[in-house]
Amino acid sequence: MSAFEYRAVPAPRKGKSGKGQRGAAAKFANAITGLMNEMGTDGWEYLRADTLPCEERQGLTGKTVKYHSMLVFRRPVAEVAEEVEAAEETLALAAPVEEVEEVETPQEPEIIEETIEVASEDDAWDVANDDPEKRRDVAAE
């Protein structure tokens, strides 16, 4: 996206004489050419000419509308132009992106559940570590 700044300047009202300029139209064209070249050296690009109304005072309390011819110029905003140039340089200098190898994720370990079954009352005695109270609890289950 381009961003521009604009400048409107009044169009010349009188012609400017120069070498080989004869007649009012040639002198007027010379004045406009000089103005456009002056603006062009500062980086301004001619965009268009407009005639716009302007309300002006007339007398002590009166107002009147007059029309003025304006030449409109534009140029890219300096900060935006610098940012675009910097971004283009960065992209040009950037190395191509290498493909990343896929790494296999480890699978979840299997959970092995061991159950101890008590086959007889004698085994329950061994499990209860020779405690008669624990033996009764184990035997009851």
Buried (B, 14 or more C-beta within 10 A) or exposed (E): EEEEEEBBBEBBEEBBEEEEBEEEEBBBBBBBEEBBEEBEEEEBEBBEEEEEEEEEEEEEEEEEEEEBEBBBBBBBEEEBBEEBEEEEEEEEEEEEEEEEEEEEEEEEEEEEEEEEEBEEEEEBBEEBEEEEEBBEEBBEE
